[in-house]
C-alpha cells in the first residue's frame, strides 16, 4: 500500500476525523491521519491502478469532498454558537 498526504485548508480538516471518509477526485477513501492543514489516506495497488490517483504527482491539484454528515454537524454547531 501507499500513503498519500494532501494539504488542505483548515476549514476542510474540521470536517474530517481519522477512520472517517473523504473523497479525492471522486474516489471514496478512509482517512488515516488528520492534522490542522493536511490529511492522509492509504491506497492499495488496485485503487492506484483503476483510478486517476495512480497518475497523480506531488503538487497536483485534486478535488476534495468531505463527508456530508460532518458538514451538517459543523453547520448545526455554527448556528448554535451564533
PyMOL Python script that loads the backbone (N, CA, C, O; Angstrom):
from pymol import cmd

cmd.read_pdbstr("""\
ATOM      1  N   UNK A   1       0.835  -1.177   0.000  1.00  0.00           N
ATOM      2  CA  UNK A   1       0.000   0.000   0.000  1.00  0.00           C
ATOM      3  C   UNK A   1       0.874   1.232   0.000  1.00  0.00           C
ATOM      4  O   UNK A   1       2.049   1.175   0.361  1.00  0.00           O
ATOM      5  N   UNK A   2       0.289   2.355  -0.410  1.00  0.00           N
ATOM      6  CA  UNK A   2       0.975   3.643  -0.455  1.00  0.00           C
ATOM      7  C   UNK A   2       0.197   4.641   0.387  1.00  0.00           C
ATOM      8  O   UNK A   2      -1.034   4.642   0.389  1.00  0.00           O
ATOM      9  N   UNK A   3       0.920   5.481   1.095  1.00  0.00           N
ATOM     10  CA  UNK A   3       0.270   6.506   1.901  1.00  0.00           C
ATOM     11  C   UNK A   3       0.399   7.842   1.167  1.00  0.00           C
ATOM     12  O   UNK A   3       1.502   8.272   0.831  1.00  0.00           O
ATOM     13  N   UNK A   4      -0.729   8.484   0.926  1.00  0.00           N
ATOM     14  CA  UNK A   4      -0.761   9.783   0.272  1.00  0.00           C
ATOM     15  C   UNK A   4      -1.155  10.832   1.294  1.00  0.00           C
ATOM     16  O   UNK A   4      -2.025  10.602   2.134  1.00  0.00           O
ATOM     17  N   UNK A   5      -0.506  11.988   1.214  1.00  0.00           N
ATOM     18  CA  UNK A   5      -0.803  13.089   2.129  1.00  0.00           C
ATOM     19  C   UNK A   5      -1.235  14.291   1.287  1.00  0.00           C
ATOM     20  O   UNK A   5      -0.606  14.612   0.279  1.00  0.00           O
ATOM     21  N   UNK A   6      -2.302  14.943   1.706  1.00  0.00           N
ATOM     22  CA  UNK A   6      -2.853  16.079   0.982  1.00  0.00           C
ATOM     23  C   UNK A   6      -2.904  17.304   1.884  1.00  0.00           C
ATOM     24  O   UNK A   6      -3.360  17.230   3.025  1.00  0.00           O
ATOM     25  N   UNK A   7      -2.436  18.420   1.365  1.00  0.00           N
ATOM     26  CA  UNK A   7      -2.503  19.688   2.111  1.00  0.00           C
ATOM     27  C   UNK A   7      -3.803  20.381   1.733  1.00  0.00           C
ATOM     28  O   UNK A   7      -4.098  20.553   0.550  1.00  0.00           O
ATOM     29  N   UNK A   8      -4.580  20.780   2.735  1.00  0.00           N
ATOM     30  CA  UNK A   8      -5.878  21.415   2.516  1.00  0.00           C
ATOM     31  C   UNK A   8      -6.079  22.528   3.540  1.00  0.00           C
ATOM     32  O   UNK A   8      -5.397  22.557   4.564  1.00  0.00           O
ATOM     33  N   UNK A   9      -7.006  23.438   3.274  1.00  0.00           N
ATOM     34  CA  UNK A   9      -7.329  24.478   4.262  1.00  0.00           C
ATOM     35  C   UNK A   9      -7.936  23.862   5.520  1.00  0.00           C
ATOM     36  O   UNK A   9      -8.581  22.815   5.465  1.00  0.00           O
ATOM     37  N   UNK A  10      -7.721  24.519   6.637  1.00  0.00           N
ATOM     38  CA  UNK A  10      -8.259  24.061   7.912  1.00  0.00           C
ATOM     39  C   UNK A  10      -9.770  23.938   7.926  1.00  0.00           C
ATOM     40  O   UNK A  10     -10.321  23.155   8.699  1.00  0.00           O
ATOM     41  N   UNK A  11     -10.456  24.714   7.069  1.00  0.00           N
ATOM     42  CA  UNK A  11     -11.913  24.613   7.003  1.00  0.00           C
ATOM     43  C   UNK A  11     -12.343  23.201   6.608  1.00  0.00           C
ATOM     44  O   UNK A  11     -13.402  22.732   7.025  1.00  0.00           O
ATOM     45  N   UNK A  12     -11.528  22.532   5.809  1.00  0.00           N
ATOM     46  CA  UNK A  12     -11.866  21.171   5.400  1.00  0.00           C
ATOM     47  C   UNK A  12     -11.504  20.147   6.469  1.00  0.00           C
ATOM     48  O   UNK A  12     -12.275  19.219   6.714  1.00  0.00           O
ATOM     49  N   UNK A  13     -10.351  20.297   7.109  1.00  0.00           N
ATOM     50  CA  UNK A  13      -9.968  19.291   8.107  1.00  0.00           C
ATOM     51  C   UNK A  13     -10.874  19.330   9.335  1.00  0.00           C
ATOM     52  O   UNK A  13     -10.946  18.352  10.079  1.00  0.00           O
ATOM     53  N   UNK A  14     -11.565  20.448   9.556  1.00  0.00           N
ATOM     54  CA  UNK A  14     -12.535  20.493  10.656  1.00  0.00           C
ATOM     55  C   UNK A  14     -13.682  19.520  10.397  1.00  0.00           C
ATOM     56  O   UNK A  14     -14.385  19.128  11.329  1.00  0.00           O
ATOM     57  N   UNK A  15     -13.872  19.132   9.151  1.00  0.00           N
ATOM     58  CA  UNK A  15     -14.943  18.203   8.783  1.00  0.00           C
ATOM     59  C   UNK A  15     -14.416  16.779   8.608  1.00  0.00           C
ATOM     60  O   UNK A  15     -15.086  15.940   8.006  1.00  0.00           O
ATOM     61  N   UNK A  16     -13.224  16.503   9.127  1.00  0.00           N
ATOM     62  CA  UNK A  16     -12.598  15.189   8.964  1.00  0.00           C
ATOM     63  C   UNK A  16     -12.199  14.601  10.312  1.00  0.00           C
ATOM     64  O   UNK A  16     -11.944  15.326  11.273  1.00  0.00           O
ATOM     65  N   UNK A  17     -12.152  13.280  10.363  1.00  0.00           N
ATOM     66  CA  UNK A  17     -11.668  12.577  11.548  1.00  0.00           C
ATOM     67  C   UNK A  17     -11.026  11.271  11.090  1.00  0.00           C
ATOM     68  O   UNK A  17     -11.486  10.648  10.133  1.00  0.00           O
ATOM     69  N   UNK A  18      -9.966  10.864  11.776  1.00  0.00           N
ATOM     70  CA  UNK A  18      -9.327   9.587  11.445  1.00  0.00           C
ATOM     71  C   UNK A  18     -10.361   8.475  11.424  1.00  0.00           C
ATOM     72  O   UNK A  18     -11.245   8.423  12.279  1.00  0.00           O
ATOM     73  N   UNK A  19     -10.250   7.606  10.464  1.00  0.00           N
ATOM     74  CA  UNK A  19     -11.161   6.485  10.223  1.00  0.00           C
ATOM     75  C   UNK A  19     -12.470   6.923   9.563  1.00  0.00           C
ATOM     76  O   UNK A  19     -13.323   6.087   9.261  1.00  0.00           O
ATOM     77  N   UNK A  20     -12.632   8.239   9.337  1.00  0.00           N
ATOM     78  CA  UNK A  20     -13.799   8.752   8.632  1.00  0.00           C
ATOM     79  C   UNK A  20     -13.584   8.657   7.128  1.00  0.00           C
ATOM     80  O   UNK A  20     -12.644   8.015   6.659  1.00  0.00           O
ATOM     81  N   UNK A  21     -14.464   9.303   6.388  1.00  0.00           N
ATOM     82  CA  UNK A  21     -14.405   9.224   4.929  1.00  0.00           C
ATOM     83  C   UNK A  21     -14.074  10.569   4.299  1.00  0.00           C
ATOM     84  O   UNK A  21     -14.376  11.631   4.843  1.00  0.00           O
ATOM     85  N   UNK A  22     -13.448  10.485   3.140  1.00  0.00           N
ATOM     86  CA  UNK A  22     -13.173  11.650   2.302  1.00  0.00           C
ATOM     87  C   UNK A  22     -13.173  11.153   0.857  1.00  0.00           C
ATOM     88  O   UNK A  22     -12.820  10.005   0.591  1.00  0.00           O
ATOM     89  N   UNK A  23     -13.563  12.010  -0.057  1.00  0.00           N
ATOM     90  CA  UNK A  23     -13.479  11.659  -1.472  1.00  0.00           C
ATOM     91  C   UNK A  23     -12.386  12.502  -2.111  1.00  0.00           C
ATOM     92  O   UNK A  23     -12.369  13.724  -1.967  1.00  0.00           O
ATOM     93  N   UNK A  24     -11.481  11.846  -2.813  1.00  0.00           N
ATOM     94  CA  UNK A  24     -10.413  12.527  -3.538  1.00  0.00           C
ATOM     95  C   UNK A  24     -10.614  12.206  -5.011  1.00  0.00           C
ATOM     96  O   UNK A  24     -10.553  11.045  -5.418  1.00  0.00           O
ATOM     97  N   UNK A  25     -10.850  13.231  -5.797  1.00  0.00           N
ATOM     98  CA  UNK A  25     -11.160  13.053  -7.222  1.00  0.00           C
ATOM     99  C   UNK A  25     -12.274  12.018  -7.433  1.00  0.00           C
ATOM    100  O   UNK A  25     -12.224  11.218  -8.368  1.00  0.00           O
ATOM    101  N   UNK A  26     -13.273  12.049  -6.551  1.00  0.00           N
ATOM    102  CA  UNK A  26     -14.414  11.165  -6.686  1.00  0.00           C
ATOM    103  C   UNK A  26     -14.227   9.764  -6.135  1.00  0.00           C
ATOM    104  O   UNK A  26     -15.144   8.946  -6.200  1.00  0.00           O
ATOM    105  N   UNK A  27     -13.044   9.475  -5.589  1.00  0.00           N
ATOM    106  CA  UNK A  27     -12.758   8.155  -5.024  1.00  0.00           C
ATOM    107  C   UNK A  27     -12.954   8.224  -3.510  1.00  0.00           C
ATOM    108  O   UNK A  27     -12.254   8.973  -2.828  1.00  0.00           O
ATOM    109  N   UNK A  28     -13.895   7.453  -2.987  1.00  0.00           N
ATOM    110  CA  UNK A  28     -14.163   7.442  -1.551  1.00  0.00           C
ATOM    111  C   UNK A  28     -13.067   6.669  -0.828  1.00  0.00           C
ATOM    112  O   UNK A  28     -12.777   5.521  -1.165  1.00  0.00           O
ATOM    113  N   UNK A  29     -12.461   7.311   0.170  1.00  0.00           N
ATOM    114  CA  UNK A  29     -11.317   6.734   0.880  1.00  0.00           C
ATOM    115  C   UNK A  29     -11.491   6.892   2.386  1.00  0.00           C
ATOM    116  O   UNK A  29     -12.242   7.748   2.853  1.00  0.00           O
ATOM    117  N   UNK A  30     -10.791   6.062   3.127  1.00  0.00           N
ATOM    118  CA  UNK A  30     -10.775   6.152   4.581  1.00  0.00           C
ATOM    119  C   UNK A  30      -9.593   6.995   5.023  1.00  0.00           C
ATOM    120  O   UNK A  30      -8.465   6.785   4.578  1.00  0.00           O
ATOM    121  N   UNK A  31      -9.861   7.954   5.904  1.00  0.00           N
ATOM    122  CA  UNK A  31      -8.809   8.825   6.421  1.00  0.00           C
ATOM    123  C   UNK A  31      -7.922   8.059   7.402  1.00  0.00           C
ATOM    124  O   UNK A  31      -8.413   7.284   8.224  1.00  0.00           O
ATOM    125  N   UNK A  32      -6.624   8.284   7.307  1.00  0.00           N
ATOM    126  CA  UNK A  32      -5.676   7.673   8.231  1.00  0.00           C
ATOM    127  C   UNK A  32      -5.321   8.688   9.313  1.00  0.00           C
ATOM    128  O   UNK A  32      -5.628   8.482  10.487  1.00  0.00           O
ATOM    129  N   UNK A  33      -4.679   9.773   8.922  1.00  0.00           N
ATOM    130  CA  UNK A  33      -4.281  10.832   9.852  1.00  0.00           C
ATOM    131  C   UNK A  33      -4.933  12.137   9.418  1.00  0.00           C
ATOM    132  O   UNK A  33      -5.091  12.398   8.225  1.00  0.00           O
ATOM    133  N   UNK A  34      -5.310  12.952  10.397  1.00  0.00           N
ATOM    134  CA  UNK A  34      -5.855  14.274  10.108  1.00  0.00           C
ATOM    135  C   UNK A  34      -5.177  15.262  11.040  1.00  0.00           C
ATOM    136  O   UNK A  34      -5.196  15.099  12.260  1.00  0.00           O
ATOM    137  N   UNK A  35      -4.582  16.284  10.455  1.00  0.00           N
ATOM    138  CA  UNK A  35      -3.957  17.367  11.218  1.00  0.00           C
ATOM    139  C   UNK A  35      -4.602  18.679  10.790  1.00  0.00           C
ATOM    140  O   UNK A  35      -5.545  18.672   9.999  1.00  0.00           O
ATOM    141  N   UNK A  36      -4.112  19.795  11.297  1.00  0.00           N
ATOM    142  CA  UNK A  36      -4.740  21.097  11.065  1.00  0.00           C
ATOM    143  C   UNK A  36      -4.866  21.444   9.582  1.00  0.00           C
ATOM    144  O   UNK A  36      -5.912  21.941   9.164  1.00  0.00           O
ATOM    145  N   UNK A  37      -3.839  21.198   8.780  1.00  0.00           N
ATOM    146  CA  UNK A  37      -3.868  21.599   7.376  1.00  0.00           C
ATOM    147  C   UNK A  37      -3.488  20.472   6.423  1.00  0.00           C
ATOM    148  O   UNK A  37      -3.077  20.731   5.291  1.00  0.00           O
ATOM    149  N   UNK A  38      -3.620  19.237   6.864  1.00  0.00           N
ATOM    150  CA  UNK A  38      -3.361  18.113   5.956  1.00  0.00           C
ATOM    151  C   UNK A  38      -4.045  16.856   6.472  1.00  0.00           C
ATOM    152  O   UNK A  38      -4.410  16.751   7.643  1.00  0.00           O
ATOM    153  N   UNK A  39      -4.203  15.910   5.561  1.00  0.00           N
ATOM    154  CA  UNK A  39      -4.725  14.601   5.922  1.00  0.00           C
ATOM    155  C   UNK A  39      -4.022  13.557   5.070  1.00  0.00           C
ATOM    156  O   UNK A  39      -3.418  13.876   4.046  1.00  0.00           O
ATOM    157  N   UNK A  40      -4.109  12.302   5.508  1.00  0.00           N
ATOM    158  CA  UNK A  40      -3.502  11.231   4.724  1.00  0.00           C
ATOM    159  C   UNK A  40      -4.488  10.080   4.559  1.00  0.00           C
ATOM    160  O   UNK A  40      -5.402   9.884   5.360  1.00  0.00           O
ATOM    161  N   UNK A  41      -4.262   9.326   3.480  1.00  0.00           N
ATOM    162  CA  UNK A  41      -5.040   8.129   3.181  1.00  0.00           C
ATOM    163  C   UNK A  41      -4.070   7.044   2.743  1.00  0.00           C
ATOM    164  O   UNK A  41      -2.979   7.342   2.258  1.00  0.00           O
ATOM    165  N   UNK A  42      -4.459   5.797   2.911  1.00  0.00           N
ATOM    166  CA  UNK A  42      -3.654   4.665   2.445  1.00  0.00           C
ATOM    167  C   UNK A  42      -4.339   4.079   1.219  1.00  0.00           C
ATOM    168  O   UNK A  42      -5.540   3.807   1.240  1.00  0.00           O
ATOM    169  N   UNK A  43      -3.579   3.888   0.165  1.00  0.00           N
ATOM    170  CA  UNK A  43      -4.139   3.367  -1.085  1.00  0.00           C
ATOM    171  C   UNK A  43      -3.492   2.036  -1.434  1.00  0.00           C
ATOM    172  O   UNK A  43      -2.268   1.900  -1.418  1.00  0.00           O
ATOM    173  N   UNK A  44      -4.333   1.054  -1.750  1.00  0.00           N
ATOM    174  CA  UNK A  44      -3.823  -0.253  -2.160  1.00  0.00           C
ATOM    175  C   UNK A  44      -3.491  -0.200  -3.660  1.00  0.00           C
ATOM    176  O   UNK A  44      -4.017   0.651  -4.377  1.00  0.00           O
ATOM    177  N   UNK A  45      -2.636  -1.091  -4.129  1.00  0.00           N
ATOM    178  CA  UNK A  45      -2.249  -1.080  -5.545  1.00  0.00           C
ATOM    179  C   UNK A  45      -3.433  -1.110  -6.512  1.00  0.00           C
ATOM    180  O   UNK A  45      -3.395  -0.445  -7.548  1.00  0.00           O
ATOM    181  N   UNK A  46      -4.482  -1.869  -6.193  1.00  0.00           N
ATOM    182  CA  UNK A  46      -5.640  -1.939  -7.085  1.00  0.00           C
ATOM    183  C   UNK A  46      -6.280  -0.556  -7.269  1.00  0.00           C
ATOM    184  O   UNK A  46      -6.623  -0.176  -8.388  1.00  0.00           O
ATOM    185  N   UNK A  47      -6.440   0.193  -6.172  1.00  0.00           N
ATOM    186  CA  UNK A  47      -7.032   1.527  -6.253  1.00  0.00           C
ATOM    187  C   UNK A  47      -6.169   2.448  -7.108  1.00  0.00           C
ATOM    188  O   UNK A  47      -6.688   3.229  -7.905  1.00  0.00           O
ATOM    189  N   UNK A  48      -4.864   2.355  -6.943  1.00  0.00           N
ATOM    190  CA  UNK A  48      -3.970   3.182  -7.750  1.00  0.00           C
ATOM    191  C   UNK A  48      -4.067   2.821  -9.229  1.00  0.00           C
ATOM    192  O   UNK A  48      -3.931   3.684 -10.096  1.00  0.00           O
ATOM    193  N   UNK A  49      -4.301   1.558  -9.507  1.00  0.00           N
ATOM    194  CA  UNK A  49      -4.351   1.083 -10.894  1.00  0.00           C
ATOM    195  C   UNK A  49      -5.647   1.481 -11.606  1.00  0.00           C
ATOM    196  O   UNK A  49      -5.622   1.828 -12.787  1.00  0.00           O
ATOM    197  N   UNK A  50      -6.775   1.432 -10.897  1.00  0.00           N
ATOM    198  CA  UNK A  50      -8.070   1.615 -11.561  1.00  0.00           C
ATOM    199  C   UNK A  50      -8.684   3.016 -11.380  1.00  0.00           C
ATOM    200  O   UNK A  50      -9.806   3.257 -11.825  1.00  0.00           O
ATOM    201  N   UNK A  51      -7.966   3.927 -10.739  1.00  0.00           N
ATOM    202  CA  UNK A  51      -8.447   5.300 -10.580  1.00  0.00           C
ATOM    203  C   UNK A  51      -7.387   6.268 -11.100  1.00  0.00           C
ATOM    204  O   UNK A  51      -6.265   5.872 -11.416  1.00  0.00           O
ATOM    205  N   UNK A  52      -7.760   7.524 -11.181  1.00  0.00           N
ATOM    206  CA  UNK A  52      -6.799   8.556 -11.614  1.00  0.00           C
ATOM    207  C   UNK A  52      -5.743   8.837 -10.550  1.00  0.00           C
ATOM    208  O   UNK A  52      -4.747   9.503 -10.832  1.00  0.00           O
ATOM    209  N   UNK A  53      -5.947   8.340  -9.333  1.00  0.00           N
ATOM    210  CA  UNK A  53      -4.993   8.631  -8.259  1.00  0.00           C
ATOM    211  C   UNK A  53      -3.609   8.059  -8.538  1.00  0.00           C
ATOM    212  O   UNK A  53      -2.609   8.593  -8.057  1.00  0.00           O
ATOM    213  N   UNK A  54      -3.542   6.983  -9.306  1.00  0.00           N
ATOM    214  CA  UNK A  54      -2.256   6.370  -9.635  1.00  0.00           C
ATOM    215  C   UNK A  54      -1.412   7.215 -10.567  1.00  0.00           C
ATOM    216  O   UNK A  54      -0.211   6.979 -10.699  1.00  0.00           O
ATOM    217  N   UNK A  55      -2.023   8.197 -11.216  1.00  0.00           N
ATOM    218  CA  UNK A  55      -1.271   9.053 -12.140  1.00  0.00           C
ATOM    219  C   UNK A  55      -0.945  10.409 -11.538  1.00  0.00           C
ATOM    220  O   UNK A  55      -0.307  11.237 -12.188  1.00  0.00           O
ATOM    221  N   UNK A  56      -1.366  10.642 -10.331  1.00  0.00           N
ATOM    222  CA  UNK A  56      -1.132  11.932  -9.678  1.00  0.00           C
ATOM    223  C   UNK A  56       0.294  12.037  -9.167  1.00  0.00           C
ATOM    224  O   UNK A  56       0.903  11.051  -8.752  1.00  0.00           O
ATOM    225  N   UNK A  57       0.807  13.254  -9.206  1.00  0.00           N
ATOM    226  CA  UNK A  57       2.150  13.510  -8.713  1.00  0.00           C
ATOM    227  C   UNK A  57       2.134  14.565  -7.622  1.00  0.00           C
ATOM    228  O   UNK A  57       1.105  15.189  -7.363  1.00  0.00           O
ATOM    229  N   UNK A  58       3.268  14.758  -6.992  1.00  0.00           N
ATOM    230  CA  UNK A  58       3.405  15.760  -5.934  1.00  0.00           C
ATOM    231  C   UNK A  58       3.053  17.129  -6.504  1.00  0.00           C
ATOM    232  O   UNK A  58       3.566  17.531  -7.548  1.00  0.00           O
ATOM    233  N   UNK A  59       2.169  17.840  -5.804  1.00  0.00           N
ATOM    234  CA  UNK A  59       1.773  19.180  -6.212  1.00  0.00           C
ATOM    235  C   UNK A  59       0.576  19.236  -7.141  1.00  0.00           C
ATOM    236  O   UNK A  59       0.060  20.321  -7.411  1.00  0.00           O
ATOM    237  N   UNK A  60       0.120  18.092  -7.638  1.00  0.00           N
ATOM    238  CA  UNK A  60      -1.066  18.084  -8.499  1.00  0.00           C
ATOM    239  C   UNK A  60      -2.300  18.502  -7.695  1.00  0.00           C
ATOM    240  O   UNK A  60      -2.428  18.165  -6.518  1.00  0.00           O
ATOM    241  N   UNK A  61      -3.185  19.223  -8.330  1.00  0.00           N
ATOM    242  CA  UNK A  61      -4.439  19.612  -7.690  1.00  0.00           C
ATOM    243  C   UNK A  61      -5.445  18.473  -7.822  1.00  0.00           C
ATOM    244  O   UNK A  61      -5.526  17.811  -8.857  1.00  0.00           O
ATOM    245  N   UNK A  62      -6.207  18.262  -6.755  1.00  0.00           N
ATOM    246  CA  UNK A  62      -7.259  17.241  -6.757  1.00  0.00           C
ATOM    247  C   UNK A  62      -8.529  17.850  -6.176  1.00  0.00           C
ATOM    248  O   UNK A  62      -8.477  18.864  -5.480  1.00  0.00           O
ATOM    249  N   UNK A  63      -9.656  17.233  -6.460  1.00  0.00           N
ATOM    250  CA  UNK A  63     -10.923  17.657  -5.876  1.00  0.00           C
ATOM    251  C   UNK A  63     -11.127  16.910  -4.559  1.00  0.00           C
ATOM    252  O   UNK A  63     -11.014  15.685  -4.511  1.00  0.00           O
ATOM    253  N   UNK A  64     -11.425  17.649  -3.496  1.00  0.00           N
ATOM    254  CA  UNK A  64     -11.633  17.075  -2.167  1.00  0.00           C
ATOM    255  C   UNK A  64     -13.079  17.305  -1.749  1.00  0.00           C
ATOM    256  O   UNK A  64     -13.581  18.427  -1.825  1.00  0.00           O
ATOM    257  N   UNK A  65     -13.748  16.245  -1.309  1.00  0.00           N
ATOM    258  CA  UNK A  65     -15.101  16.352  -0.779  1.00  0.00           C
ATOM    259  C   UNK A  65     -15.128  15.682   0.589  1.00  0.00           C
ATOM    260  O   UNK A  65     -14.799  14.505   0.728  1.00  0.00           O
ATOM    261  N   UNK A  66     -15.525  16.450   1.587  1.00  0.00           N
ATOM    262  CA  UNK A  66     -15.607  15.896   2.939  1.00  0.00           C
ATOM    263  C   UNK A  66     -16.950  15.194   3.120  1.00  0.00           C
ATOM    264  O   UNK A  66     -17.851  15.329   2.292  1.00  0.00           O
ATOM    265  N   UNK A  67     -17.067  14.461   4.186  1.00  0.00           N
ATOM    266  CA  UNK A  67     -18.266  13.693   4.495  1.00  0.00           C
ATOM    267  C   UNK A  67     -19.454  14.625   4.713  1.00  0.00           C
ATOM    268  O   UNK A  67     -19.348  15.599   5.458  1.00  0.00           O
ATOM    269  N   UNK A  68     -20.562  14.340   4.082  1.00  0.00           N
ATOM    270  CA  UNK A  68     -21.736  15.208   4.172  1.00  0.00           C
ATOM    271  C   UNK A  68     -22.269  15.291   5.602  1.00  0.00           C
ATOM    272  O   UNK A  68     -22.737  16.353   6.012  1.00  0.00           O
ATOM    273  N   UNK A  69     -22.213  14.224   6.355  1.00  0.00           N
ATOM    274  CA  UNK A  69     -22.677  14.275   7.744  1.00  0.00           C
ATOM    275  C   UNK A  69     -21.837  15.254   8.558  1.00  0.00           C
ATOM    276  O   UNK A  69     -22.371  15.986   9.391  1.00  0.00           O
ATOM    277  N   UNK A  70     -20.530  15.272   8.323  1.00  0.00           N
ATOM    278  CA  UNK A  70     -19.651  16.214   9.029  1.00  0.00           C
ATOM    279  C   UNK A  70     -20.010  17.652   8.681  1.00  0.00           C
ATOM    280  O   UNK A  70     -19.935  18.535   9.537  1.00  0.00           O
ATOM    281  N   UNK A  71     -20.398  17.894   7.440  1.00  0.00           N
ATOM    282  CA  UNK A  71     -20.817  19.242   7.037  1.00  0.00           C
ATOM    283  C   UNK A  71     -22.076  19.656   7.795  1.00  0.00           C
ATOM    284  O   UNK A  71     -22.181  20.793   8.253  1.00  0.00           O
ATOM    285  N   UNK A  72     -23.028  18.736   7.927  1.00  0.00           N
ATOM    286  CA  UNK A  72     -24.256  19.045   8.657  1.00  0.00           C
ATOM    287  C   UNK A  72     -23.965  19.338  10.125  1.00  0.00           C
ATOM    288  O   UNK A  72     -24.512  20.287  10.685  1.00  0.00           O
ATOM    289  N   UNK A  73     -23.125  18.547  10.742  1.00  0.00           N
ATOM    290  CA  UNK A  73     -22.784  18.751  12.150  1.00  0.00           C
ATOM    291  C   UNK A  73     -22.103  20.105  12.328  1.00  0.00           C
ATOM    292  O   UNK A  73     -22.438  20.856  13.244  1.00  0.00           O
ATOM    293  N   UNK A  74     -21.149  20.416  11.456  1.00  0.00           N
ATOM    294  CA  UNK A  74     -20.453  21.701  11.567  1.00  0.00           C
ATOM    295  C   UNK A  74     -21.429  22.860  11.415  1.00  0.00           C
ATOM    296  O   UNK A  74     -21.342  23.838  12.158  1.00  0.00           O
ATOM    297  N   UNK A  75     -22.346  22.770  10.476  1.00  0.00           N
ATOM    298  CA  UNK A  75     -23.335  23.830  10.267  1.00  0.00           C
ATOM    299  C   UNK A  75     -24.226  24.009  11.495  1.00  0.00           C
ATOM    300  O   UNK A  75     -24.489  25.138  11.910  1.00  0.00           O
ATOM    301  N   UNK A  76     -24.692  22.902  12.079  1.00  0.00           N
ATOM    302  CA  UNK A  76     -25.549  22.977  13.254  1.00  0.00           C
ATOM    303  C   UNK A  76     -24.822  23.605  14.438  1.00  0.00           C
ATOM    304  O   UNK A  76     -25.393  24.410  15.174  1.00  0.00           O
ATOM    305  N   UNK A  77     -23.560  23.230  14.612  1.00  0.00           N
ATOM    306  CA  UNK A  77     -22.778  23.814  15.708  1.00  0.00           C
ATOM    307  C   UNK A  77     -22.553  25.306  15.499  1.00  0.00           C
ATOM    308  O   UNK A  77     -22.595  26.080  16.456  1.00  0.00           O
ATOM    309  N   UNK A  78     -22.317  25.713  14.264  1.00  0.00           N
ATOM    310  CA  UNK A  78     -22.115  27.131  13.973  1.00  0.00           C
ATOM    311  C   UNK A  78     -23.380  27.916  14.262  1.00  0.00           C
ATOM    312  O   UNK A  78     -23.318  28.998  14.846  1.00  0.00           O
ATOM    313  N   UNK A  79     -24.535  27.381  13.858  1.00  0.00           N
ATOM    314  CA  UNK A  79     -25.794  28.071  14.131  1.00  0.00           C
ATOM    315  C   UNK A  79     -26.076  28.155  15.618  1.00  0.00           C
ATOM    316  O   UNK A  79     -26.607  29.152  16.107  1.00  0.00           O
ATOM    317  N   UNK A  80     -25.720  27.106  16.326  1.00  0.00           N
ATOM    318  CA  UNK A  80     -25.955  27.101  17.778  1.00  0.00           C
ATOM    319  C   UNK A  80     -25.113  28.171  18.477  1.00  0.00           C
ATOM    320  O   UNK A  80     -25.557  28.767  19.458  1.00  0.00           O
ATOM    321  N   UNK A  81     -23.897  28.414  17.973  1.00  0.00           N
ATOM    322  CA  UNK A  81     -22.990  29.375  18.590  1.00  0.00           C
ATOM    323  C   UNK A  81     -23.263  30.813  18.194  1.00  0.00           C
ATOM    324  O   UNK A  81     -22.650  31.728  18.743  1.00  0.00           O
ATOM    325  N   UNK A  82     -24.169  31.029  17.255  1.00  0.00           N
ATOM    326  CA  UNK A  82     -24.486  32.415  16.843  1.00  0.00           C
ATOM    327  C   UNK A  82     -25.429  33.091  17.798  1.00  0.00           C
ATOM    328  O   UNK A  82     -25.789  34.250  17.593  1.00  0.00           O
TER     329      UNK A  82
END
""", "prot")
cmd.dss("prot")
cmd.show_as("cartoon", "prot")
cmd.util.cbc("prot")
cmd.orient("prot")
